[in-house]
C-alpha cells in the first residue's frame, strides 16, 4: 500500500483573491519505506536545529519559512531559504517517493470542481500502472490519501476510485510532518507558476525544478 500526502497552496477564492493559481500537490510513499523516510525527516530537523537554531518540533510551514519575516524563531530569511533548499535536495534523492502537483489557473469555476476529480483519476491510474515506484509492483496496489484538514472538504462528492483504500482523511498539518513536506512541494510549485517578488529574486521560482528526478508531473489545468 502507498500513502499519498497532499496539501494545497493558494486559496479557493475567485473574487479579490491575492492568488491567480490554486495548487494541490504532494507525494507518495510505500508503507514499507515509511519509517525510513520518517527517520530521514527527523534527522534533518535535528540537523537544522543544531546548525540554524530552527526548532525541530516547530511546524515546517513553507509560507512562513520562505515568507517576508526578517526573523522566524530567531532564524533569518537567508538561513530559512537554505533550510528549504536542503530539504528539497534531500527529497530529490529519495528514490522511493514520487512527487506530483495539479495547477489550476483561476477562472470563474471553483478550483476544486476542476482539480479534485483529476486528482482521483490520476492517483488511481498511477497506482494501477505501478508509477509510484518499485514497491508498487507487489500484488496489492492500493493507496490511502491523507491531506491537510481544511474547512472545505477536498474530495466531497468525487467518485471513489477502486484502488483508493477507505476515504481521504484530513489531518492537522501542525501534527503531521509528512503533510508539511507536501506543503513545501505545493508552495514551491506555486512560486514557479505564480511567483512573488522574493521568489524571483532568491531563486525560489526554480526550487521545484530540483524535484524533476522524482516527479510524476506538474499537471496544468485551465
C-alpha positions as CSV (number, residue, x, y, z in Angstrom):
1,X,0.0,0.0,0.0
2,X,1.1,3.5,-0.7
3,X,0.4,6.6,1.4
4,X,-0.5,9.7,-0.5
5,X,0.1,13.0,1.3
6,X,-1.4,16.2,-0.1
7,X,-1.6,19.9,0.7
8,X,-2.7,23.0,-1.1
9,X,-1.1,26.4,-1.8
10,X,-3.2,29.4,-2.8
11,X,-6.8,29.9,-1.8
12,X,-10.0,28.9,-3.5
13,X,-11.3,32.5,-3.8
14,X,-12.3,33.8,-7.2
15,X,-13.1,37.4,-6.2
16,X,-10.4,39.8,-4.7
17,X,-8.1,36.9,-4.2
18,X,-4.4,37.6,-3.9
19,X,-3.5,34.4,-5.8
20,X,-4.0,33.7,-9.5
21,X,-3.4,29.9,-9.2
22,X,-4.6,27.1,-6.9
23,X,-2.1,24.2,-6.4
24,X,-2.7,20.8,-4.9
25,X,0.5,18.8,-4.5
26,X,2.1,16.1,-2.6
27,X,4.0,12.8,-2.7
28,X,3.6,9.0,-2.5
29,X,5.5,6.6,-0.3
30,X,5.1,2.9,0.1
31,X,4.3,1.7,3.6
32,X,7.5,-0.4,3.6
33,X,9.6,2.8,3.2
34,X,7.5,5.0,5.5
35,X,9.7,4.5,8.7
36,X,13.0,5.2,6.8
37,X,11.5,8.4,5.3
38,X,10.2,9.5,8.7
39,X,13.7,8.8,10.2
40,X,15.3,10.9,7.5
41,X,12.9,13.8,8.2
42,X,13.6,13.7,11.9
43,X,17.3,13.6,11.4
44,X,17.1,16.5,9.0
45,X,15.1,18.5,11.5
46,X,17.6,17.8,14.3
47,X,20.4,18.9,12.0
48,X,18.6,22.1,11.1
49,X,18.0,22.8,14.8
50,X,21.7,22.3,15.6
51,X,23.0,24.3,12.7
52,X,20.5,27.1,12.4
53,X,18.5,27.1,15.6
54,X,15.2,26.4,13.9
55,X,13.2,24.2,16.4
56,X,12.9,20.6,15.4
57,X,9.3,20.5,16.7
58,X,8.0,23.6,15.0
59,X,5.7,23.2,12.0
60,X,7.7,23.5,8.8
61,X,5.3,25.8,7.1
62,X,6.5,26.9,3.7
63,X,4.8,30.2,3.6
64,X,6.4,31.2,6.9
65,X,9.8,29.6,6.1
66,X,10.0,31.4,2.8
67,X,8.0,34.4,3.8
68,X,8.9,38.0,4.3
69,X,9.7,38.0,8.1
70,X,13.3,39.0,8.8
71,X,13.4,36.6,11.6
72,X,11.4,33.4,12.4
73,X,12.3,31.6,15.7
74,X,15.5,33.6,15.6
75,X,16.4,32.4,12.1
76,X,17.0,34.9,9.3
77,X,15.5,34.9,5.9
78,X,18.6,33.7,4.1
79,X,19.1,30.8,6.5
80,X,15.5,29.8,6.1
81,X,15.9,29.7,2.4
82,X,18.9,27.4,2.9
83,X,16.8,25.1,5.0
84,X,14.1,24.8,2.3
85,X,16.8,24.2,-0.4
86,X,18.4,21.5,1.7
87,X,15.1,19.7,2.3
88,X,14.2,19.8,-1.4
89,X,17.7,18.4,-2.2
90,X,17.1,15.5,0.3
91,X,13.7,14.8,-1.2
92,X,15.1,14.8,-4.8
93,X,17.5,12.0,-3.7
94,X,14.8,9.8,-2.1
95,X,14.2,7.3,-4.8
96,X,11.3,5.7,-3.0
97,X,9.0,8.7,-3.2
98,X,7.2,10.3,-6.1
99,X,6.0,13.9,-6.1
100,X,3.2,15.5,-8.2
101,X,1.1,18.6,-8.4
102,X,-2.0,19.9,-10.1
103,X,-2.1,23.5,-11.1
104,X,-5.3,25.4,-11.7
105,X,-5.3,28.9,-13.2
106,X,-8.3,30.5,-11.6
107,X,-11.3,31.5,-13.8
108,X,-15.0,31.6,-12.9
109,X,-15.1,28.0,-11.7
110,X,-14.3,26.8,-8.2
111,X,-10.8,25.3,-8.5
112,X,-11.8,22.2,-6.5
113,X,-14.5,21.4,-9.1
114,X,-11.7,21.2,-11.6
115,X,-8.9,19.6,-9.7
116,X,-10.5,17.1,-7.3
117,X,-11.8,14.6,-9.9
118,X,-8.5,14.8,-11.8
119,X,-6.5,14.0,-8.7
120,X,-8.5,10.9,-8.0
121,X,-8.3,9.7,-11.6
122,X,-4.5,10.4,-11.8
123,X,-3.8,8.7,-8.5
124,X,-5.8,5.7,-9.5
125,X,-4.1,5.4,-12.9
126,X,-0.6,5.8,-11.3
127,X,-1.4,3.2,-8.7
128,X,-2.7,0.7,-11.3
129,X,0.3,1.4,-13.6
130,X,2.9,1.0,-10.8
131,X,4.1,4.5,-11.3
132,X,4.5,5.1,-7.6
133,X,7.7,3.1,-7.5
134,X,9.1,-0.4,-7.4
135,X,7.3,-1.4,-4.2
136,X,4.0,-0.9,-6.0
137,X,4.8,-3.9,-8.2
138,X,3.5,-6.1,-5.3
139,X,0.1,-7.7,-5.6
140,X,-1.9,-5.0,-3.8
141,X,-1.6,-1.6,-5.4
142,X,-4.0,0.3,-3.2
143,X,-3.3,3.7,-1.8
144,X,-4.5,5.7,1.2
145,X,-4.9,9.5,1.0
146,X,-4.0,11.9,3.8
147,X,-4.4,15.6,3.3
148,X,-4.3,18.8,5.3
149,X,-7.5,19.4,7.1
150,X,-9.4,22.3,5.6
151,X,-12.8,24.0,6.1
152,X,-13.7,22.9,2.6
153,X,-13.6,19.1,2.1
154,X,-11.2,18.4,-0.8
155,X,-13.0,15.4,-2.3
156,X,-16.6,15.8,-1.3
157,X,-18.8,14.2,-3.9
158,X,-15.9,12.9,-6.0
159,X,-16.4,9.3,-7.2
160,X,-14.2,6.9,-5.2
161,X,-11.6,5.0,-7.4
162,X,-11.3,1.3,-7.0
163,X,-7.7,1.5,-5.8
164,X,-8.4,4.0,-3.1
165,X,-8.4,2.4,0.4
166,X,-11.2,3.9,2.6
167,X,-11.8,7.6,2.2
168,X,-9.4,10.5,2.1
169,X,-8.6,11.6,5.6
170,X,-7.9,15.2,6.7
171,X,-5.3,15.7,9.5
172,X,-3.8,18.9,11.0
173,X,-0.5,19.7,9.3
174,X,1.0,21.0,12.5
175,X,0.9,17.5,13.8
176,X,2.0,15.6,10.7
177,X,5.5,16.1,9.3
178,X,4.6,14.3,6.1
179,X,1.9,16.9,5.3
180,X,4.4,19.6,5.9
181,X,6.6,18.1,3.2
182,X,3.5,18.2,0.9
183,X,3.1,21.8,1.8
184,X,6.6,22.7,0.8
185,X,6.1,20.9,-2.5
186,X,2.9,22.8,-3.1
187,X,4.4,26.1,-2.2
188,X,7.5,25.6,-4.4
189,X,5.2,24.7,-7.4
190,X,3.1,27.8,-6.8
191,X,6.1,30.0,-6.9
192,X,7.0,28.6,-10.2
193,X,3.7,29.3,-11.8
194,X,2.7,32.5,-9.8
195,X,5.9,33.8,-8.2
196,X,6.1,36.7,-5.7
197,X,8.9,39.2,-5.8
198,X,11.1,37.3,-3.3
199,X,10.7,34.1,-5.3
200,X,12.0,35.8,-8.4
201,X,15.0,37.5,-6.6
202,X,16.0,34.5,-4.5
203,X,15.7,31.6,-6.9
204,X,12.7,30.0,-5.2
205,X,10.9,30.2,-8.5
206,X,13.1,27.3,-9.7
207,X,13.1,25.3,-6.5
208,X,10.5,22.7,-7.6
209,X,12.6,22.0,-10.7
210,X,15.1,20.2,-8.4
211,X,12.4,17.6,-7.9
212,X,12.2,16.5,-11.5
213,X,14.1,13.2,-10.9
214,X,11.2,12.0,-8.7
215,X,8.2,13.8,-10.2
216,X,5.2,12.3,-12.0
217,X,4.4,15.7,-13.4
218,X,3.2,19.2,-12.7
219,X,-0.3,18.9,-14.3
220,X,-1.7,22.2,-15.5
221,X,-5.4,22.8,-15.9
222,X,-7.4,25.7,-17.3
